[in-house]
Amino acid sequence: MLTPLFKIKYYSKVIQHYSRINLEFRTQNLEFENMTTHIKSFEALTLDEFYEIARFREEVFFLEQKVDVEELDGLDQKCMHLWVEDAGSVVAYLRMLPAGLAYEQASIGRVAVKQTERKRGLGRQIMEEAIAWIEDNWLTGEIKISAQAYLVDFYRSLGFEVISDLYLEGGIEHYKMKKY
């Protein structure tokens, strides 16, 4: 277990090291060949990029799913952001949280895929990219998530295990899950 002082020192080093990350690449999957995947720290995001990400998250979580918790929770500034664009529009998104921010372990959250793009494998693709990025850059395979109940089997297929009872978050049923 990390002590509070160690958490601060570790977290500070993580932020300094990743504060200017800016990666862009074409997807490997032929079905999504015209899409571009981005991984950036908050500091590397342009205002337009952050606006498009925030708009997309609002569309999925608040307008579509009617989530009733605060969207801008003060954690985005400390996260790595992964999103996929198609013709300049965000179609999938997630954020990666370093260990010690939301949980003792690294975490993935705010996973969202545009309604018209679901059931095509895009959610799996961004989760696999995030898991690989965390393992390669934060040197851990231990990742904790808060998964919507209807997606438990999807996350199990990625190596996550349920570690909690069912609970409500934002008015939606969730389980805590962990990948070891």
Rosetta blueprint (number, residue, H / E / L):
1 M L
2 L L
3 T L
4 P H
5 L H
6 F H
7 K H
8 I H
9 K H
10 Y H
11 Y H
12 S H
13 K H
14 V H
15 I H
16 Q H
17 H H
18 Y H
19 S L
20 R L
21 I L
22 N E
23 L E
24 E E
25 F E
26 R E
27 T L
28 Q L
29 N L
30 L H
31 E H
32 F H
33 E L
34 N L
35 M E
36 T E
37 T E
38 H E
39 I E
40 K E
41 S E
42 F H
43 E H
44 A H
45 L L
46 T L
47 L H
48 D H
49 E H
50 F H
51 Y H
52 E H
53 I H
54 A H
55 R H
56 F H
57 R H
58 E H
59 E H
60 V H
61 F H
62 F H
63 L H
64 E H
65 Q L
66 K L
67 V L
68 D L
69 V L
70 E L
71 E L
72 L L
73 D L
74 G L
75 L L
76 D H
77 Q H
78 K H
79 C L
80 M E
81 H E
82 L E
83 W E
84 V E
85 E E
86 D E
87 A L
88 G L
89 S E
90 V E
91 V E
92 A E
93 Y E
94 L E
95 R E
96 M E
97 L E
98 P L
99 A L
100 G L
101 L L
102 A L
103 Y L
104 E L
105 Q L
106 A E
107 S E
108 I E
109 G E
110 R E
111 V E
112 A E
113 V E
114 K L
115 Q H
116 T H
117 E H
118 R L
119 K L
120 R L
121 G L
122 L H
123 G H
124 R H
125 Q H
126 I H
127 M H
128 E H
129 E H
130 A H
131 I H
132 A H
133 W H
134 I H
135 E H
136 D H
137 N H
138 W L
139 L L
140 T L
141 G L
142 E L
143 I E
144 K E
145 I E
146 S E
147 A E
148 Q E
149 A H
150 Y H
151 L H
152 V H
153 D H
154 F H
155 Y H
156 R H
157 S L
158 L L
159 G L
160 F L
161 E E
162 V E
163 I L
164 S L
165 D L
166 L L
167 Y E
168 L E
169 E E
170 G L
171 G L
172 I E
173 E E
174 H E
175 Y E
176 K E
177 M E
178 K E
179 K E
180 Y L
